[in-house]
Amino acid sequence: MILTDVRDYLKSRGQAPLRDMALTFGMEQDALRPLLEQWIAKGKVIKMPQGTTCGGGCSSCAPQTIEIYQWVD
């Protein structure tokens, strides 16, 4: 797993829940957060406020438990 994989994933989707990224990359969420933090430090990713929904419309997750990250161009 490298930073460019995270970049490409988020750029193509605009935003994504941490849980989905962890499943996609076959990683634990705790292992993925440091990679996201590097993009946050570069000003390319923002962590959306708690309670933000993923926009999928399924409402099967409690918004308070979802971490959503967004790519910023």
Gaussian input, Z-matrix of N, CA and C with variables (Angstrom, degrees):
# hf/3-21g

backbone

0 1
 N
 C     1     B1
 C     2     B2     1     A1
 N     3     B3     2     A2     1     D1
 C     4     B4     3     A3     2     D2
 C     5     B5     4     A4     3     D3
 N     6     B6     5     A5     4     D4
 C     7     B7     6     A6     5     D5
 C     8     B8     7     A7     6     D6
 N     9     B9     8     A8     7     D7
 C    10    B10     9     A9     8     D8
 C    11    B11    10    A10     9     D9
 N    12    B12    11    A11    10    D10
 C    13    B13    12    A12    11    D11
 C    14    B14    13    A13    12    D12
 N    15    B15    14    A14    13    D13
 C    16    B16    15    A15    14    D14
 C    17    B17    16    A16    15    D15
 N    18    B18    17    A17    16    D16
 C    19    B19    18    A18    17    D17
 C    20    B20    19    A19    18    D18
 N    21    B21    20    A20    19    D19
 C    22    B22    21    A21    20    D20
 C    23    B23    22    A22    21    D21
 N    24    B24    23    A23    22    D22
 C    25    B25    24    A24    23    D23
 C    26    B26    25    A25    24    D24
 N    27    B27    26    A26    25    D25
 C    28    B28    27    A27    26    D26
 C    29    B29    28    A28    27    D27
 N    30    B30    29    A29    28    D28
 C    31    B31    30    A30    29    D29
 C    32    B32    31    A31    30    D30
 N    33    B33    32    A32    31    D31
 C    34    B34    33    A33    32    D32
 C    35    B35    34    A34    33    D33
 N    36    B36    35    A35    34    D34
 C    37    B37    36    A36    35    D35
 C    38    B38    37    A37    36    D36
 N    39    B39    38    A38    37    D37
 C    40    B40    39    A39    38    D38
 C    41    B41    40    A40    39    D39
 N    42    B42    41    A41    40    D40
 C    43    B43    42    A42    41    D41
 C    44    B44    43    A43    42    D42
 N    45    B45    44    A44    43    D43
 C    46    B46    45    A45    44    D44
 C    47    B47    46    A46    45    D45
 N    48    B48    47    A47    46    D46
 C    49    B49    48    A48    47    D47
 C    50    B50    49    A49    48    D48
 N    51    B51    50    A50    49    D49
 C    52    B52    51    A51    50    D50
 C    53    B53    52    A52    51    D51
 N    54    B54    53    A53    52    D52
 C    55    B55    54    A54    53    D53
 C    56    B56    55    A55    54    D54
 N    57    B57    56    A56    55    D55
 C    58    B58    57    A57    56    D56
 C    59    B59    58    A58    57    D57
 N    60    B60    59    A59    58    D58
 C    61    B61    60    A60    59    D59
 C    62    B62    61    A61    60    D60
 N    63    B63    62    A62    61    D61
 C    64    B64    63    A63    62    D62
 C    65    B65    64    A64    63    D63
 N    66    B66    65    A65    64    D64
 C    67    B67    66    A66    65    D65
 C    68    B68    67    A67    66    D66
 N    69    B69    68    A68    67    D67
 C    70    B70    69    A69    68    D68
 C    71    B71    70    A70    69    D69
 N    72    B72    71    A71    70    D70
 C    73    B73    72    A72    71    D71
 C    74    B74    73    A73    72    D72
 N    75    B75    74    A74    73    D73
 C    76    B76    75    A75    74    D74
 C    77    B77    76    A76    75    D75
 N    78    B78    77    A77    76    D76
 C    79    B79    78    A78    77    D77
 C    80    B80    79    A79    78    D78
 N    81    B81    80    A80    79    D79
 C    82    B82    81    A81    80    D80
 C    83    B83    82    A82    81    D81
 N    84    B84    83    A83    82    D82
 C    85    B85    84    A84    83    D83
 C    86    B86    85    A85    84    D84
 N    87    B87    86    A86    85    D85
 C    88    B88    87    A87    86    D86
 C    89    B89    88    A88    87    D87
 N    90    B90    89    A89    88    D88
 C    91    B91    90    A90    89    D89
 C    92    B92    91    A91    90    D90
 N    93    B93    92    A92    91    D91
 C    94    B94    93    A93    92    D92
 C    95    B95    94    A94    93    D93
 N    96    B96    95    A95    94    D94
 C    97    B97    96    A96    95    D95
 C    98    B98    97    A97    96    D96
 N    99    B99    98    A98    97    D97
 C   100   B100    99    A99    98    D98
 C   101   B101   100   A100    99    D99
 N   102   B102   101   A101   100   D100
 C   103   B103   102   A102   101   D101
 C   104   B104   103   A103   102   D102
 N   105   B105   104   A104   103   D103
 C   106   B106   105   A105   104   D104
 C   107   B107   106   A106   105   D105
 N   108   B108   107   A107   106   D106
 C   109   B109   108   A108   107   D107
 C   110   B110   109   A109   108   D108
 N   111   B111   110   A110   109   D109
 C   112   B112   111   A111   110   D110
 C   113   B113   112   A112   111   D111
 N   114   B114   113   A113   112   D112
 C   115   B115   114   A114   113   D113
 C   116   B116   115   A115   114   D114
 N   117   B117   116   A116   115   D115
 C   118   B118   117   A117   116   D116
 C   119   B119   118   A118   117   D117
 N   120   B120   119   A119   118   D118
 C   121   B121   120   A120   119   D119
 C   122   B122   121   A121   120   D120
 N   123   B123   122   A122   121   D121
 C   124   B124   123   A123   122   D122
 C   125   B125   124   A124   123   D123
 N   126   B126   125   A125   124   D124
 C   127   B127   126   A126   125   D125
 C   128   B128   127   A127   126   D126
 N   129   B129   128   A128   127   D127
 C   130   B130   129   A129   128   D128
 C   131   B131   130   A130   129   D129
 N   132   B132   131   A131   130   D130
 C   133   B133   132   A132   131   D131
 C   134   B134   133   A133   132   D132
 N   135   B135   134   A134   133   D133
 C   136   B136   135   A135   134   D134
 C   137   B137   136   A136   135   D135
 N   138   B138   137   A137   136   D136
 C   139   B139   138   A138   137   D137
 C   140   B140   139   A139   138   D138
 N   141   B141   140   A140   139   D139
 C   142   B142   141   A141   140   D140
 C   143   B143   142   A142   141   D141
 N   144   B144   143   A143   142   D142
 C   145   B145   144   A144   143   D143
 C   146   B146   145   A145   144   D144
 N   147   B147   146   A146   145   D145
 C   148   B148   147   A147   146   D146
 C   149   B149   148   A148   147   D147
 N   150   B150   149   A149   148   D148
 C   151   B151   150   A150   149   D149
 C   152   B152   151   A151   150   D150
 N   153   B153   152   A152   151   D151
 C   154   B154   153   A153   152   D152
 C   155   B155   154   A154   153   D153
 N   156   B156   155   A155   154   D154
 C   157   B157   156   A156   155   D155
 C   158   B158   157   A157   156   D156
 N   159   B159   158   A158   157   D157
 C   160   B160   159   A159   158   D158
 C   161   B161   160   A160   159   D159
 N   162   B162   161   A161   160   D160
 C   163   B163   162   A162   161   D161
 C   164   B164   163   A163   162   D162
 N   165   B165   164   A164   163   D163
 C   166   B166   165   A165   164   D164
 C   167   B167   166   A166   165   D165
 N   168   B168   167   A167   166   D166
 C   169   B169   168   A168   167   D167
 C   170   B170   169   A169   168   D168
 N   171   B171   170   A170   169   D169
 C   172   B172   171   A171   170   D170
 C   173   B173   172   A172   171   D171
 N   174   B174   173   A173   172   D172
 C   175   B175   174   A174   173   D173
 C   176   B176   175   A175   174   D174
 N   177   B177   176   A176   175   D175
 C   178   B178   177   A177   176   D176
 C   179   B179   178   A178   177   D177
 N   180   B180   179   A179   178   D178
 C   181   B181   180   A180   179   D179
 C   182   B182   181   A181   180   D180
 N   183   B183   182   A182   181   D181
 C   184   B184   183   A183   182   D182
 C   185   B185   184   A184   183   D183
 N   186   B186   185   A185   184   D184
 C   187   B187   186   A186   185   D185
 C   188   B188   187   A187   186   D186
 N   189   B189   188   A188   187   D187
 C   190   B190   189   A189   188   D188
 C   191   B191   190   A190   189   D189
 N   192   B192   191   A191   190   D190
 C   193   B193   192   A192   191   D191
 C   194   B194   193   A193   192   D192
 N   195   B195   194   A194   193   D193
 C   196   B196   195   A195   194   D194
 C   197   B197   196   A196   195   D195
 N   198   B198   197   A197   196   D196
 C   199   B199   198   A198   197   D197
 C   200   B200   199   A199   198   D198
 N   201   B201   200   A200   199   D199
 C   202   B202   201   A201   200   D200
 C   203   B203   202   A202   201   D201
 N   204   B204   203   A203   202   D202
 C   205   B205   204   A204   203   D203
 C   206   B206   205   A205   204   D204
 N   207   B207   206   A206   205   D205
 C   208   B208   207   A207   206   D206
 C   209   B209   208   A208   207   D207
 N   210   B210   209   A209   208   D208
 C   211   B211   210   A210   209   D209
 C   212   B212   211   A211   210   D210
 N   213   B213   212   A212   211   D211
 C   214   B214   213   A213   212   D212
 C   215   B215   214   A214   213   D213
 N   216   B216   215   A215   214   D214
 C   217   B217   216   A216   215   D215
 C   218   B218   217   A217   216   D216

   B1=1.4487
   B2=1.5201
   B3=1.2972
   B4=1.4537
   B5=1.5222
   B6=1.3019
   B7=1.4653
   B8=1.5205
   B9=1.3146
   B10=1.4654
   B11=1.5269
   B12=1.3183
   B13=1.4653
   B14=1.5297
   B15=1.3275
   B16=1.4684
   B17=1.5180
   B18=1.3285
   B19=1.4648
   B20=1.5222
   B21=1.3101
   B22=1.4654
   B23=1.5231
   B24=1.3098
   B25=1.4673
   B26=1.5237
   B27=1.3279
   B28=1.4649
   B29=1.5308
   B30=1.3144
   B31=1.4675
   B32=1.5287
   B33=1.3059
   B34=1.4675
   B35=1.5306
   B36=1.3246
   B37=1.4613
   B38=1.5267
   B39=1.3142
   B40=1.4569
   B41=1.5139
   B42=1.3074
   B43=1.4576
   B44=1.5184
   B45=1.3345
   B46=1.4671
   B47=1.5228
   B48=1.3269
   B49=1.4673
   B50=1.5282
   B51=1.3056
   B52=1.4608
   B53=1.5218
   B54=1.3007
   B55=1.4727
   B56=1.5259
   B57=1.3248
   B58=1.4656
   B59=1.5216
   B60=1.3432
   B61=1.4621
   B62=1.5224
   B63=1.3287
   B64=1.4622
   B65=1.5277
   B66=1.3115
   B67=1.4697
   B68=1.5229
   B69=1.3162
   B70=1.4677
   B71=1.5181
   B72=1.3326
   B73=1.4611
   B74=1.5274
   B75=1.3262
   B76=1.4620
   B77=1.5157
   B78=1.3438
   B79=1.4608
   B80=1.5155
   B81=1.3077
   B82=1.4552
   B83=1.5254
   B84=1.3150
   B85=1.4569
   B86=1.5272
   B87=1.3190
   B88=1.4672
   B89=1.5321
   B90=1.3137
   B91=1.4695
   B92=1.5266
   B93=1.3066
   B94=1.4607
   B95=1.5307
   B96=1.3169
   B97=1.4774
   B98=1.5310
   B99=1.3350
   B100=1.4720
   B101=1.5350
   B102=1.3151
   B103=1.4656
   B104=1.5238
   B105=1.3179
   B106=1.4577
   B107=1.5247
   B108=1.3352
   B109=1.4617
   B110=1.5209
   B111=1.3232
   B112=1.4611
   B113=1.5233
   B114=1.3370
   B115=1.4701
   B116=1.5280
   B117=1.3170
   B118=1.4686
   B119=1.5263
   B120=1.3321
   B121=1.4639
   B122=1.5336
   B123=1.3341
   B124=1.4697
   B125=1.5244
   B126=1.3289
   B127=1.4579
   B128=1.5202
   B129=1.3149
   B130=1.4646
   B131=1.5191
   B132=1.3155
   B133=1.4680
   B134=1.5261
   B135=1.3180
   B136=1.4640
   B137=1.5189
   B138=1.3243
   B139=1.4648
   B140=1.5210
   B141=1.3141
   B142=1.4521
   B143=1.5301
   B144=1.3302
   B145=1.4682
   B146=1.5325
   B147=1.3193
   B148=1.4580
   B149=1.5266
   B150=1.3058
   B151=1.4563
   B152=1.5200
   B153=1.3489
   B154=1.4579
   B155=1.5238
   B156=1.3147
   B157=1.4682
   B158=1.5225
   B159=1.3132
   B160=1.4594
   B161=1.5255
   B162=1.3103
   B163=1.4565
   B164=1.5144
   B165=1.3327
   B166=1.4539
   B167=1.5128
   B168=1.3196
   B169=1.4481
   B170=1.5140
   B171=1.3344
   B172=1.4618
   B173=1.5298
   B174=1.3070
   B175=1.4717
   B176=1.5247
   B177=1.3302
   B178=1.4583
   B179=1.5299
   B180=1.3171
   B181=1.4642
   B182=1.5222
   B183=1.2985
   B184=1.4614
   B185=1.5266
   B186=1.3300
   B187=1.4692
   B188=1.5268
   B189=1.3293
   B190=1.4535
   B191=1.5312
   B192=1.3227
   B193=1.4625
   B194=1.5191
   B195=1.3202
   B196=1.4602
   B197=1.5258
   B198=1.3280
   B199=1.4663
   B200=1.5103
   B201=1.3241
   B202=1.4628
   B203=1.5148
   B204=1.3326
   B205=1.4556
   B206=1.5243
   B207=1.3367
   B208=1.4579
   B209=1.5170
   B210=1.3413
   B211=1.4502
   B212=1.5206
   B213=1.3234
   B214=1.4608
   B215=1.5203
   B216=1.3222
   B217=1.4896
   B218=1.4958
   A1=107.89
   A2=115.64
   A3=119.37
   A4=109.98
   A5=114.50
   A6=120.10
   A7=113.11
   A8=116.94
   A9=118.84
   A10=112.06
   A11=117.92
   A12=120.50
   A13=110.29
   A14=115.41
   A15=119.84
   A16=109.84
   A17=116.24
   A18=120.78
   A19=111.11
   A20=116.28
   A21=120.48
   A22=112.02
   A23=115.97
   A24=120.85
   A25=110.56
   A26=116.13
   A27=119.46
   A28=112.20
   A29=117.33
   A30=120.00
   A31=110.77
   A32=116.79
   A33=119.69
   A34=112.22
   A35=117.07
   A36=120.72
   A37=113.62
   A38=116.66
   A39=120.16
   A40=111.49
   A41=115.96
   A42=121.34
   A43=108.70
   A44=115.45
   A45=119.70
   A46=110.00
   A47=116.09
   A48=119.89
   A49=110.62
   A50=115.82
   A51=121.22
   A52=110.74
   A53=116.63
   A54=120.53
   A55=111.37
   A56=117.27
   A57=120.45
   A58=111.78
   A59=115.80
   A60=118.87
   A61=110.79
   A62=116.68
   A63=120.45
   A64=110.87
   A65=116.62
   A66=119.92
   A67=111.49
   A68=116.54
   A69=121.29
   A70=111.39
   A71=116.53
   A72=120.74
   A73=113.59
   A74=117.61
   A75=120.68
   A76=112.53
   A77=115.60
   A78=121.27
   A79=110.10
   A80=115.48
   A81=120.64
   A82=108.02
   A83=116.47
   A84=120.45
   A85=111.23
   A86=117.00
   A87=120.93
   A88=112.05
   A89=117.93
   A90=121.11
   A91=111.35
   A92=116.74
   A93=121.49
   A94=112.76
   A95=116.91
   A96=120.60
   A97=113.55
   A98=120.38
   A99=118.94
   A100=113.15
   A101=117.24
   A102=120.16
   A103=110.28
   A104=116.24
   A105=120.46
   A106=111.02
   A107=116.55
   A108=120.63
   A109=111.70
   A110=117.08
   A111=119.75
   A112=110.93
   A113=116.81
   A114=120.21
   A115=110.60
   A116=117.00
   A117=120.11
   A118=109.38
   A119=117.00
   A120=121.60
   A121=111.47
   A122=116.63
   A123=121.24
   A124=112.03
   A125=116.45
   A126=120.30
   A127=114.28
   A128=117.21
   A129=121.20
   A130=113.61
   A131=117.12
   A132=122.07
   A133=108.08
   A134=114.79
   A135=119.82
   A136=108.52
   A137=114.52
   A138=120.23
   A139=106.05
   A140=116.34
   A141=121.37
   A142=109.38
   A143=117.13
   A144=120.42
   A145=111.79
   A146=115.23
   A147=120.22
   A148=109.26
   A149=116.40
   A150=121.43
   A151=113.33
   A152=116.68
   A153=120.59
   A154=108.22
   A155=116.79
   A156=119.59
   A157=109.37
   A158=115.44
   A159=120.29
   A160=112.11
   A161=117.71
   A162=120.20
   A163=114.31
   A164=116.30
   A165=119.83
   A166=113.55
   A167=116.41
   A168=120.96
   A169=115.74
   A170=117.63
   A171=118.79
   A172=112.41
   A173=118.19
   A174=125.27
   A175=114.01
   A176=117.43
   A177=119.71
   A178=112.44
   A179=117.29
   A180=121.64
   A181=109.47
   A182=115.50
   A183=120.29
   A184=107.51
   A185=118.54
   A186=120.70
   A187=113.91
   A188=117.87
   A189=120.88
   A190=112.62
   A191=117.41
   A192=120.87
   A193=113.02
   A194=117.96
   A195=121.67
   A196=109.98
   A197=115.78
   A198=121.50
   A199=106.64
   A200=116.49
   A201=120.59
   A202=108.81
   A203=115.34
   A204=122.01
   A205=108.14
   A206=115.27
   A207=120.68
   A208=110.02
   A209=115.62
   A210=121.11
   A211=109.16
   A212=116.83
   A213=121.71
   A214=108.27
   A215=116.80
   A216=119.80
   A217=111.19
   D1=126.32
   D2=178.56
   D3=-128.14
   D4=165.24
   D5=-177.19
   D6=-56.97
   D7=-36.12
   D8=-177.97
   D9=-66.70
   D10=-28.91
   D11=176.35
   D12=-64.87
   D13=-43.54
   D14=177.75
   D15=-64.11
   D16=-44.62
   D17=178.81
   D18=-57.26
   D19=-51.30
   D20=-177.50
   D21=-61.73
   D22=-40.66
   D23=179.71
   D24=-62.28
   D25=-49.81
   D26=-177.95
   D27=-70.25
   D28=-37.90
   D29=178.77
   D30=-62.55
   D31=-38.94
   D32=-177.68
   D33=-73.16
   D34=-26.41
   D35=-177.51
   D36=-104.44
   D37=-19.17
   D38=-177.12
   D39=86.86
   D40=-53.24
   D41=174.98
   D42=-151.69
   D43=158.61
   D44=-179.14
   D45=-159.30
   D46=145.97
   D47=173.48
   D48=-70.85
   D49=145.44
   D50=178.27
   D51=-56.51
   D52=-39.85
   D53=-179.06
   D54=-59.48
   D55=-42.29
   D56=178.89
   D57=-65.85
   D58=-40.75
   D59=178.83
   D60=-64.30
   D61=-40.94
   D62=179.45
   D63=-62.31
   D64=-41.65
   D65=177.68
   D66=-66.26
   D67=-42.61
   D68=-179.34
   D69=-61.34
   D70=-44.10
   D71=-176.21
   D72=-91.74
   D73=-1.92
   D74=179.46
   D75=64.23
   D76=40.33
   D77=-177.47
   D78=-126.07
   D79=158.63
   D80=170.66
   D81=-72.94
   D82=148.53
   D83=179.14
   D84=-59.28
   D85=-38.89
   D86=-179.89
   D87=-64.70
   D88=-27.75
   D89=177.84
   D90=-79.61
   D91=-25.84
   D92=-178.52
   D93=-82.58
   D94=-29.27
   D95=-177.06
   D96=-57.12
   D97=-42.78
   D98=179.23
   D99=-60.98
   D100=-33.62
   D101=177.04
   D102=-67.02
   D103=-42.77
   D104=177.37
   D105=-64.81
   D106=-37.57
   D107=178.41
   D108=-61.96
   D109=-33.81
   D110=177.26
   D111=-64.94
   D112=-41.14
   D113=177.82
   D114=-70.05
   D115=-34.00
   D116=176.28
   D117=-63.31
   D118=-44.34
   D119=-179.75
   D120=-62.06
   D121=-30.03
   D122=178.56
   D123=-84.14
   D124=-3.78
   D125=178.66
   D126=79.22
   D127=17.72
   D128=-177.72
   D129=-101.38
   D130=-17.29
   D131=-179.10
   D132=-131.86
   D133=143.25
   D134=171.40
   D135=-124.62
   D136=146.52
   D137=173.51
   D138=-90.55
   D139=123.97
   D140=-177.53
   D141=-71.21
   D142=151.93
   D143=-179.44
   D144=-59.68
   D145=148.13
   D146=177.57
   D147=-57.63
   D148=137.25
   D149=-178.55
   D150=98.63
   D151=-8.69
   D152=176.21
   D153=-69.03
   D154=135.15
   D155=178.51
   D156=-90.39
   D157=158.36
   D158=-176.75
   D159=-78.22
   D160=-12.23
   D161=178.27
   D162=84.35
   D163=4.03
   D164=-179.90
   D165=-75.87
   D166=-16.16
   D167=177.69
   D168=77.01
   D169=4.01
   D170=-175.67
   D171=-82.97
   D172=-28.30
   D173=-178.78
   D174=52.99
   D175=29.52
   D176=178.69
   D177=-88.53
   D178=-9.63
   D179=178.38
   D180=-112.09
   D181=147.19
   D182=173.51
   D183=-75.77
   D184=122.77
   D185=-177.23
   D186=-54.45
   D187=-28.55
   D188=-179.71
   D189=-68.79
   D190=-17.71
   D191=-176.89
   D192=-100.67
   D193=-0.25
   D194=-175.05
   D195=-100.76
   D196=130.56
   D197=171.79
   D198=-102.87
   D199=118.75
   D200=-179.45
   D201=-115.39
   D202=134.38
   D203=178.97
   D204=-117.20
   D205=143.24
   D206=-177.48
   D207=-126.86
   D208=136.84
   D209=175.14
   D210=-78.79
   D211=136.61
   D212=-179.48
   D213=-120.02
   D214=121.24
   D215=177.43
   D216=-93.44

